[in-house]
Amino acid sequence: MSPLSPEALERLVAALPEGVVATRAETLEKYRHDGANDPTAQLPLACVRAESTDHVVTTMRWATEHRVAVVPRGAGTGLSGGASGQSGAITLSTERMRAVEVDPASRTVVVQPGLLNAEVKAAVAEHGLWYPPDPSSVQICSIGGNLATNAGGLCCVKYGVTADYVLGLEVVLADGTVLRLGGRHVKDVAGLSLMPLFVGSEGTLGIITSATLRLVPAQRPAATLVATFPTVAAAADAVVRVGRDVQPSMLELLDQAAINAVEDYAPMGLDRDAGALLLAQSDAPGAARAAEVELVERAFEAAGALEVFSTDDVDEGELFIQARRLALPALEQRGRVLLEDVGAAVPLLPDLLARIEAVAARHGVAIPVVAHAGDGNTHPIIVVDTDDPDGEAKAQAAFVDVMAAAVEIGGTITGEHGIGRLKRDALPTQLGPEVMTANRRVKDALDPLGLLNPGVLL
């Protein structure tokens, strides 16, 4: 592509309201990195802070005319480099698109992508309803980003992931065409099922400008169980045992390194000597909740739990959940991290965790682990040792080997964070050449010029 002329960029600025397009370097610096803090991220050519679907359409038509790449961006909390700035490209931020409309009668909410997940939950809670997808970053991540990566979270072991709640989408394609898919109706099999193509496509097929989301009645108060184990292997065995008998509404794991990082960051009285901690909840109705708690306790004890504590106090339970949510920011205090997102079927969780430990030992790096253990989705967090001149190389090698370990046992290199730019090279190993070719055909059909988020996913 030939360099873009200043006059061409000025035409984009003139086509949109004042203040929508940012071109000053000090402003663009905010849009260089996402939550992955990829050191190769670059300063974008400009940032369009769209305030409406029309702004997105105008931007994409301009980008098509001038053959300029566009990097879609939500709140910038993504952890795979999917919204990293690219030199010569436009970053298109949806952070200003924040409309929300709740329809209690149909149990739906129509939201623009800039609204934060927590804000959606708060808006629907006023009507006695609940939007279940619950990433650890719930307070700072946007619905647009959740849709782009098909985010999961702490509740997905029972309630599913983002895609399970999408009834309708408005999407702007690379050439500025607007698609309106689905709606408030729950059942719809008219035409090809296009919505799933866009949910989880990381902004490579189109830019989501509105979503109609399914809601459920407000969650019942939950009972919380916390158990400590001598080893990660024992905790993993407990997860498998729980899965045979009961479906808790939450089942999370922290290993010893993660426990200690949380205690250093925000002391909560967690057992620093425990090899691992499991956090479980049951929100079953009435007497069924007590029965579920008992089954989980038995599974924990059968796996060799050192201590099991349970409470019906919602506020007390929330303190333990907060400890789990703090694991990543706590570990980030120790330096730059490479965050993995590998998963496998729950019966394979002990094998996956053992392989992660082996990778850490082989490369001589620290890999604390937190996990949505109930559905087999783990987050090994590789801490780069900046005091070691080979620390970066060791961390990168471990990053590759953790993904390889997941694929070797039939698992996945990403359960919810997406491929982004950081995992792109590992994707063909998991999918194989035939599936990669099919993916590229879909991309070519919807974005023939390759303008949307180049370098991501495919």
Salt bridges, closest charged atoms under 4 A:
GLU26 OE2 - ARG24 NH2 2.36
GLU29 OE2 - ARG32 NE 2.89
GLU51 OE2 - ARG96 NH1 3.04
GLU65 OE2 - HIS66 NE2 3.84
GLU95 OE1 - LYS30 NZ 3.35
GLU101 OE2 - ARG184 NH2 3.38
ASP103 OD2 - ARG184 NH1 3.06
GLU119 OE2 - ARG98 NH2 2.86
ASP134 OD2 - ARG325 NH2 2.73
GLU170 OE2 - ARG180 NE 3.07
ASP188 OD2 - HIS185 NE2 3.16
ASP237 OD2 - ARG241 NE 2.94
GLU252 OE1 - ARG324 NE 2.69
GLU252 OE2 - HIS372 ND1 2.88
ASP264 OD1 - ARG272 NH2 2.87
ASP264 OD2 - ARG334 NH2 2.96
ASP283 OD1 - LYS158 NZ 2.71
GLU294 OE2 - ARG298 NH2 2.54
ASP312 OD1 - ARG289 NH2 3.78
GLU340 OE1 - LYS423 NZ 3.88
ASP341 OD1 - HIS379 ND1 3.48
ASP351 OD1 - ARG355 NE 2.99
ASP388 OD2 - LYS394 NZ 2.76
GLU392 OE2 - ARG336 NH2 2.36
ASP401 OD2 - ARG362 NH2 3.32
ASP401 OD2 - HIS363 NE2 2.63
GLU408 OE1 - ARG355 NH1 2.94
GLU416 OE2 - HIS372 NE2 2.81
GLU416 OE2 - HIS379 NE2 2.84
GLU416 OE2 - HIS417 NE2 3.88
ASP447 OD2 - LYS443 NZ 2.70
